[in-house]
Amino acid sequence: MRILLTGAGGQIGRDLIAELVRRAPAADPPTIVATDLRPPPAAVTADDPPGVSWRGLDVVDEAATRALIADVRPDLVFHLAAILSAKGETEPQLAYAVNQTGTWNVLEACRATGVPRLVFTSSIAVYGPGLPDPTPDDVPLHPTTMYGATKAAGELLCEYYTRRGWVDCRGVRFPGLISAGLPGGGSSDYALFMYVDGVRRGAYEAFCRADTRIPLMYMPDGVRALAEIAEAPRDRLRRCIYNLAGFSPRADEIAASVGRAVPGVAITYAPEPLRQAILDSWPSALDDRAAATDWGWRARFDLDAMTDDLVPRIRALLARTGAAGA
Ligand SMILES: NC(=O)c1ccc[n+]([C@@H]2O[C@H](COP(=O)([O-])OP(=O)(O)OC[C@H]3O[C@@H](n4cnc5c(N)ncnc54)[C@H](O)[C@@H]3O)[C@@H](O)[C@H]2O)c1
């Protein structure tokens, strides 16, 4: 199986590569071509499993995207490249170029090359305010950000390509994802910073209110979901894009969970208008029963289970990078 990832150098990509390798039969490991604007330095990729190679790809460059996908001829594409919500609001033209034009370029390159299957990573940012709680898959979509608008359009493009029989697209609407890596400029980053700065400095000033509540998910569940929806037989899928739910804590509940694992940590709140407005426009919780019914999706981590797994990983990461106590 030849698998190509776009935007592979980001928060999800590295963990997804590890998950794909872990799931594959030992006798038949996948060939993974990981692409990003710039491949990470060799020191970072030195520990990659065999079969993983890195190539540079700017998905905004239509000719380069076509040429690379035609050269690799993957059986499966995970399209991760994007500009996330907070950065997208400061650079909406860039967000449009990468998320909208880039997605179109990748889909067209897949169609032209005959790539059979593509997995799309959408987001709760497709929703606008005032929706039922938990929010079902099918409601009117009125996103308030360029990020959300381009993700909603990407979902529709995926549906179109699937309906035309050009590329079998499937995808998920992720909640905010938390992992022991670097956040990518999303509005849910406050949750990860509570852990990272909590461990590193014993304190963190969150850019949101204490009562902010959005859906979150631990990365091991997130990358497992991507692998599972990629493997799901098409005749089991009644939709193209599926809500995924993890857990939906208030910000001060996350702080309490961090405090359990990092005694004495001081979390304070100084809401920043731009990111708070984005957070307030998102649903508090998602209804993911369609994913459960169609392809057996079930999250394994709740908030405290994530904390117990994550804090030792962050300690190890900070010790490795020498950032502890910085
Ligand atoms: N992390 C989350 O909480 C979350 C939540 C919902 C959806 N998603 C979606 O999942 C996908 C991956 O997210 P992530 O958290 O890894 O994001 P990230 O920002 O960490 O990584 C995105 C990657 O895309 C790359 N990229 C940017 N512009 C590019 C371009 N023109 N061409 C090629 N690559 C480019 C970046 O270099 C980066 O490595 C995105 O599509 C994102 O919208 C993420």
PDBQT file of the ligand as one rigid body, heavy atoms in Angstrom, charges set to zero:
ROOT
HETATM    1  N1  LIG A 401      -5.002  20.008  15.327  1.00  0.00    +0.000 N 
HETATM    2  C1  LIG A 401      -6.329  20.166  15.507  1.00  0.00    +0.000 C 
HETATM    3  O1  LIG A 401      -6.801  20.387  16.622  1.00  0.00    +0.000 OA
HETATM    4  C2  LIG A 401      -7.253  20.016  14.328  1.00  0.00    +0.000 A 
HETATM    5  C3  LIG A 401      -8.635  20.082  14.537  1.00  0.00    +0.000 A 
HETATM    6  C4  LIG A 401      -9.501  19.981  13.453  1.00  0.00    +0.000 A 
HETATM    7  C5  LIG A 401      -8.984  19.759  12.189  1.00  0.00    +0.000 A 
HETATM    8  N2  LIG A 401      -7.646  19.699  12.003  1.00  0.00    +0.000 N 
HETATM    9  C6  LIG A 401      -7.140  19.537  10.634  1.00  0.00    +0.000 C 
HETATM   10  O2  LIG A 401      -6.182  18.494  10.559  1.00  0.00    +0.000 OA
HETATM   11  C7  LIG A 401      -5.194  18.824   9.573  1.00  0.00    +0.000 C 
HETATM   12  C8  LIG A 401      -3.818  18.732  10.184  1.00  0.00    +0.000 C 
HETATM   13  O3  LIG A 401      -3.786  19.598  11.309  1.00  0.00    +0.000 OA
HETATM   14  P1  LIG A 401      -2.509  19.788  12.221  1.00  0.00    +0.000 P 
HETATM   15  O4  LIG A 401      -2.990  19.998  13.591  1.00  0.00    +0.000 OA
HETATM   16  O5  LIG A 401      -1.487  18.752  11.935  1.00  0.00    +0.000 OA
HETATM   17  O6  LIG A 401      -2.017  21.215  11.672  1.00  0.00    +0.000 OA
HETATM   18  P2  LIG A 401      -0.566  21.835  11.671  1.00  0.00    +0.000 P 
HETATM   19  O7  LIG A 401      -0.704  23.304  11.485  1.00  0.00    +0.000 OA
HETATM   20  O8  LIG A 401       0.225  21.331  12.826  1.00  0.00    +0.000 OA
HETATM   21  O9  LIG A 401       0.025  21.178  10.338  1.00  0.00    +0.000 OA
HETATM   22  C9  LIG A 401      -0.391  21.594   9.062  1.00  0.00    +0.000 C 
HETATM   23  C10 LIG A 401       0.784  21.381   8.144  1.00  0.00    +0.000 C 
HETATM   24  O10 LIG A 401       0.413  21.891   6.877  1.00  0.00    +0.000 OA
HETATM   25  C11 LIG A 401       1.585  22.450   6.315  1.00  0.00    +0.000 C 
HETATM   26  N3  LIG A 401       1.271  23.409   5.271  1.00  0.00    +0.000 N 
HETATM   27  C12 LIG A 401       0.869  24.703   5.416  1.00  0.00    +0.000 A 
HETATM   28  N4  LIG A 401       0.745  25.262   4.209  1.00  0.00    +0.000 NA
HETATM   29  C13 LIG A 401       1.041  24.305   3.299  1.00  0.00    +0.000 A 
HETATM   30  C14 LIG A 401       1.091  24.302   1.889  1.00  0.00    +0.000 A 
HETATM   31  N5  LIG A 401       0.821  25.393   1.164  1.00  0.00    +0.000 N 
HETATM   32  N6  LIG A 401       1.439  23.145   1.285  1.00  0.00    +0.000 NA
HETATM   33  C15 LIG A 401       1.746  22.038   2.000  1.00  0.00    +0.000 A 
HETATM   34  N7  LIG A 401       1.729  21.991   3.348  1.00  0.00    +0.000 NA
HETATM   35  C16 LIG A 401       1.384  23.133   3.966  1.00  0.00    +0.000 A 
HETATM   36  C17 LIG A 401       2.326  23.097   7.477  1.00  0.00    +0.000 C 
HETATM   37  O11 LIG A 401       3.727  23.283   7.168  1.00  0.00    +0.000 OA
HETATM   38  C18 LIG A 401       2.054  22.110   8.594  1.00  0.00    +0.000 C 
HETATM   39  O12 LIG A 401       3.132  21.201   8.747  1.00  0.00    +0.000 OA
HETATM   40  C19 LIG A 401      -5.537  20.208   9.060  1.00  0.00    +0.000 C 
HETATM   41  O13 LIG A 401      -6.224  20.094   7.840  1.00  0.00    +0.000 OA
HETATM   42  C20 LIG A 401      -6.439  20.771  10.125  1.00  0.00    +0.000 C 
HETATM   43  O14 LIG A 401      -7.329  21.704   9.604  1.00  0.00    +0.000 OA
HETATM   44  C21 LIG A 401      -6.762  19.829  13.038  1.00  0.00    +0.000 A 
ENDROOT
TORSDOF 0
